[in-house]
Amino acid sequence: MSGKKTNPNRIHRTEADCKREYLRGIGDGVRLSRVIMLTVLLDKFNARDYIMDVWKQVEKLSIECKEGRVSVFDLERVLLEEYDIECK
């Protein structure tokens, strides 16, 4: 065993490694947000009857955002202007 430890701040990483971890972090955040949202809808608002319709619409809107037909910034603006909900 070597007595010398590697400084984790000095570990060489490629740009691909950094991008992969960044995308994984975004994916984890999105997944956790969806779990929280669906749990609240089911537990607090008794959405059992229409939760699959909500989920299908979330998936549809996610695809539209990914394809560039809808902007997340536009969705945030609509939430703020029409519903007075600020997303931070």
Secondary structure, DSSP 8 states (H G I E B T S, - for coil): --S----GGG----HHHHHHHHHHHHHHHHHHHHHHHHHHHHHHH-GGGTHHHHHHHHHHHHHHHHTTSS-HHHHHHHHHHHH-----
